[in-house]
Amino acid sequence: MTVCRDCCCGSARKHPSVDHDAQLRRLRAGLPAPHRLRVSACLDLCAQSNLVVVHPAPKARRAGARPVWFGLVLDDEVVDDITGWVRAGGPGVAPLSAALELSVVAPGLPEPGRRR
């Protein structure tokens, strides 16, 4: 899993009611080994912050599964839904719940003025 934390994602200015550090702790606690969580610089989809990208397990990727991008990950319920889905197998293995489908965003091109 990749969690964006840069200019907008993780910003108390943009999302003052979100405890961004607690969100990272919750994600890490919800995804023990062998899962890995990495923090990334800007993923260039600032309008959808906070972004989380779930990568398929190697076997699922070989079978054609692709990463799933989630936007507006701003509350514990969404974080818990994402971690539960990942523990169930994630992309290419477990179906997305209707609630999680609402958070899926398409990875976009860089916003004007941004470099990828």
C-alpha positions in Angstrom: 0.0 0.0 0.0 1.2 3.5 -0.8 -0.1 6.5 1.2 0.4 9.9 -0.2 1.7 12.5 2.2 2.9 15.7 0.6 1.4 19.0 -0.4 -2.3 18.2 0.1 -2.6 14.6 1.4 -1.7 14.7 5.0 -2.1 18.5 5.2 -3.7 19.9 8.3 -4.3 23.1 6.3 -6.4 21.3 3.8 -8.0 18.7 6.2 -7.8 20.3 9.7 -10.3 17.8 11.2 -8.1 14.7 10.3 -5.4 13.4 12.5 -3.1 12.4 9.7 -0.5 10.8 12.0 -3.2 8.7 13.7 -4.4 7.7 10.2 -1.0 6.3 9.3 -0.8 4.5 12.7 -4.2 3.0 12.1 -3.2 1.8 8.6 0.0 0.2 9.9 -1.8 -1.5 12.8 -4.5 -2.8 10.4 -1.9 -4.2 8.0 0.7 -6.3 9.9 3.4 -8.3 8.1 3.6 -9.4 5.4 1.8 -6.3 4.3 3.9 -3.2 3.7 2.9 0.4 3.9 5.0 3.1 2.3 4.6 6.9 2.4 5.0 8.7 -0.9 5.5 12.2 -2.0 2.7 13.7 -4.1 0.8 11.3 -6.4 -0.6 14.2 -8.4 -4.3 13.8 -7.6 -4.6 16.6 -5.1 -8.3 17.2 -5.5 -8.9 13.7 -4.1 -6.6 13.9 -1.1 -6.0 11.9 1.0 -4.9 9.2 -1.5 -4.2 5.6 -0.7 -3.1 3.1 -3.4 -3.5 -0.6 -2.8 -1.2 -2.8 -4.8 -2.1 -6.4 -5.7 -0.1 -9.3 -4.3 2.4 -10.7 -6.7 0.3 -13.7 -7.6 -2.8 -11.5 -8.3 -0.7 -9.1 -10.4 0.6 -12.0 -12.5 -3.1 -12.9 -13.0 -3.8 -9.4 -14.2 -4.9 -7.4 -11.1 -3.9 -3.8 -11.0 -3.5 -1.2 -8.2 -6.7 0.4 -6.9 -6.6 4.1 -6.0 -8.8 5.4 -3.2 -9.5 9.1 -2.8 -10.9 11.2 0.0 -9.7 8.8 2.7 -10.5 11.1 5.6 -12.1 9.0 8.3 -11.5 5.8 10.3 -14.4 3.9 8.7 -12.8 4.2 5.2 -9.4 3.3 6.6 -10.8 0.2 8.3 -12.7 -0.8 5.2 -9.5 -0.5 3.1 -7.4 -2.5 5.6 -10.1 -5.2 5.9 -10.3 -5.5 2.1 -6.5 -5.8 1.9 -6.4 -8.5 4.6 -9.1 -10.4 2.6 -6.8 -10.4 -0.4 -7.2 -7.0 -2.1 -7.0 -6.3 -5.8 -7.8 -9.3 -8.0 -8.7 -11.5 -5.0 -11.4 -9.9 -2.9 -14.4 -8.0 -4.2 -14.8 -4.4 -3.3 -17.7 -3.5 -1.0 -20.2 -1.0 -2.3 -19.0 1.5 0.3 -15.4 1.1 -0.8 -16.4 1.4 -4.5 -17.5 5.0 -3.7 -13.9 5.9 -2.7 -12.2 4.5 -5.8 -10.7 7.2 -8.1 -8.9 6.9 -11.4 -5.2 7.8 -11.3 -5.0 11.0 -13.3 -2.5 13.0 -15.2 -0.6 15.6 -13.3 -2.5 18.7 -12.4 -1.5 21.9 -14.3 1.8 23.2 -13.1 2.7 19.8 -11.5 5.4 17.5 -12.7 5.1 13.8 -12.5 
